[in-house]
Amino acid sequence: MDSSLKRILAAFILMGAAVTGGYLAGSDTASANSSGNTKTITAPPANSIRILYSLDQKNNDKELIALIDAAKTHIYFAIYEFTLRDVADALVRAKERGVEVRGLVDAGESANSYDAPIISELTNAHIPIETEKHADGNGIMHIKALVTDTSYAIGSFNWTNSATRENDEILEIGTNPVVVRTYETLLLRLLHTYKRSTAANAAVPFSNLPIQEKKIYAFTEAQNHVGEHARVYGTLIEAYTSPSGTVFLDFCVRYKSCPFSGIIFAGDVAKFGNLSRYTGKKIILTGTISSYQGRAEMKLTDSQQLK
């Protein structure tokens, strides 16, 4: 048989073995559960690596919980989307047994109606949660990582039901001490950098803010005030509903070049009634001005935020 054909055949055999087992093993004495039993998930042994594809077993949340439950001294995490109650409960349990737990979330995502209840559960349990706030007002906190005293988990996997059961996601879990310390150092650096901007403060309702913080800006000025709790006003050109059900409140005819827009996620749209009734009228949006891909925006979760 031709040598190149042998190499290709060998590669396919290896790929098939990896998919069948639901993981890819690293060179450091990696362990695996080739039987596919999902009822006895435990933290991986020392010096091992597992790479999990979300839809093989649909239990990446349980994999995270195993790491959290095995932590003895500390847990640091950074996550973009966080709606999994079981993972939040595991973090709270860790805090209650004396483990240091600290987290970092995205300023925009943590304030929406899906993530906010989870963040509240953590902060109510006295777990410090910091929020991303880049100095230039642009960018998001898009990391999905967790590190404990003995292990790490990182990949594309957001901590949501859809990422666990519907999306194509990758989650790498490892216990190599050098890699663990590398991720720990990075997460501690970020937690320190964003320490002054907490998720609890980011979610403060506008009505509860001191008078001096109730600032008002034209929509053309909003991009200069990212991170502020404020009012933003302008004439609504269109309330556009995307295929996913999210509504974008557009203040410019050419929305792609517009410096600001309001966003209402599908789960909150019903609270606002028929938004087309505001078309052509001057409206005021109230909340936190955030930034996405260089444009200012404001996420609305309550009808009281739109007047």
ChimeraX attribute file (.defattr): number of C-alpha atoms within 10 A of each C-alpha:
attribute: neighborCount
match mode: 1-to-1
recipient: residues
	/A:1	5
	/A:2	6
	/A:3	8
	/A:4	9
	/A:5	10
	/A:6	10
	/A:7	11
	/A:8	10
	/A:9	12
	/A:10	12
	/A:11	12
	/A:12	11
	/A:13	11
	/A:14	12
	/A:15	12
	/A:16	12
	/A:17	14
	/A:18	16
	/A:19	13
	/A:20	14
	/A:21	16
	/A:22	22
	/A:23	22
	/A:24	21
	/A:25	17
	/A:26	14
	/A:27	9
	/A:28	13
	/A:29	12
	/A:30	17
	/A:31	17
	/A:32	17
	/A:33	12
	/A:34	12
	/A:35	9
	/A:36	15
	/A:37	9
	/A:38	13
	/A:39	8
	/A:40	10
	/A:41	16
	/A:42	15
	/A:43	20
	/A:44	21
	/A:45	16
	/A:46	16
	/A:47	19
	/A:48	20
	/A:49	26
	/A:50	20
	/A:51	19
	/A:52	25
	/A:53	22
	/A:54	22
	/A:55	17
	/A:56	16
	/A:57	14
	/A:58	19
	/A:59	20
	/A:60	25
	/A:61	21
	/A:62	19
	/A:63	20
	/A:64	23
	/A:65	21
	/A:66	18
	/A:67	24
	/A:68	28
	/A:69	17
	/A:70	16
	/A:71	20
	/A:72	15
	/A:73	15
	/A:74	18
	/A:75	24
	/A:76	21
	/A:77	24
	/A:78	26
	/A:79	21
	/A:80	23
	/A:81	23
	/A:82	24
	/A:83	20
	/A:84	19
	/A:85	16
	/A:86	14
	/A:87	21
	/A:88	18
	/A:89	16
	/A:90	18
	/A:91	24
	/A:92	21
	/A:93	15
	/A:94	21
	/A:95	20
	/A:96	13
	/A:97	11
	/A:98	11
	/A:99	19
	/A:100	18
	/A:101	23
	/A:102	21
	/A:103	25
	/A:104	29
	/A:105	30
	/A:106	22
	/A:107	26
	/A:108	27
	/A:109	21
	/A:110	27
	/A:111	24
	/A:112	19
	/A:113	18
	/A:114	19
	/A:115	20
	/A:116	18
	/A:117	16
	/A:118	19
	/A:119	24
	/A:120	17
	/A:121	16
	/A:122	22
	/A:123	16
	/A:124	12
	/A:125	15
	/A:126	14
	/A:127	18
	/A:128	19
	/A:129	23
	/A:130	26
	/A:131	29
	/A:132	28
	/A:133	25
	/A:134	16
	/A:135	9
	/A:136	10
	/A:137	21
	/A:138	16
	/A:139	17
	/A:140	20
	/A:141	20
	/A:142	16
	/A:143	20
	/A:144	21
	/A:145	26
	/A:146	24
	/A:147	28
	/A:148	26
	/A:149	19
	/A:150	23
	/A:151	29
	/A:152	28
	/A:153	24
	/A:154	22
	/A:155	16
	/A:156	16
	/A:157	27
	/A:158	26
	/A:159	24
	/A:160	21
	/A:161	17
	/A:162	15
	/A:163	22
	/A:164	22
	/A:165	17
	/A:166	12
	/A:167	16
	/A:168	14
	/A:169	18
	/A:170	18
	/A:171	22
	/A:172	18
	/A:173	24
	/A:174	27
	/A:175	25
	/A:176	17
	/A:177	15
	/A:178	10
	/A:179	15
	/A:180	19
	/A:181	18
	/A:182	12
	/A:183	21
	/A:184	22
	/A:185	13
	/A:186	11
	/A:187	22
	/A:188	15
	/A:189	12
	/A:190	17
	/A:191	24
	/A:192	12
	/A:193	15
	/A:194	17
	/A:195	17
	/A:196	13
	/A:197	17
	/A:198	20
	/A:199	26
	/A:200	19
	/A:201	11
	/A:202	19
	/A:203	19
	/A:204	14
	/A:205	14
	/A:206	18
	/A:207	12
	/A:208	9
	/A:209	12
	/A:210	8
	/A:211	9
	/A:212	6
	/A:213	13
	/A:214	16
	/A:215	13
	/A:216	16
	/A:217	17
	/A:218	13
	/A:219	23
	/A:220	16
	/A:221	15
	/A:222	26
	/A:223	20
	/A:224	14
	/A:225	17
	/A:226	23
	/A:227	23
	/A:228	16
	/A:229	23
	/A:230	23
	/A:231	24
	/A:232	26
	/A:233	21
	/A:234	19
	/A:235	18
	/A:236	23
	/A:237	19
	/A:238	20
	/A:239	20
	/A:240	15
	/A:241	17
	/A:242	11
	/A:243	8
	/A:244	8
	/A:245	14
	/A:246	16
	/A:247	21
	/A:248	20
	/A:249	26
	/A:250	23
	/A:251	25
	/A:252	19
	/A:253	11
	/A:254	9
	/A:255	15
	/A:256	11
	/A:257	9
	/A:258	15
	/A:259	20
	/A:260	29
	/A:261	23
	/A:262	22
	/A:263	20
	/A:264	25
	/A:265	20
	/A:266	15
	/A:267	13
	/A:268	18
	/A:269	20
	/A:270	13
	/A:271	12
	/A:272	15
	/A:273	9
	/A:274	10
	/A:275	16
	/A:276	13
	/A:277	11
	/A:278	17
	/A:279	16
	/A:280	13
	/A:281	11
	/A:282	13
	/A:283	17
	/A:284	19
	/A:285	25
	/A:286	27
	/A:287	28
	/A:288	26
	/A:289	27
	/A:290	27
	/A:291	26
	/A:292	14
	/A:293	9
	/A:294	14
	/A:295	19
	/A:296	25
	/A:297	25
	/A:298	28
	/A:299	23
	/A:300	24
	/A:301	22
	/A:302	17
	/A:303	16
	/A:304	14
	/A:305	18
	/A:306	18
	/A:307	11
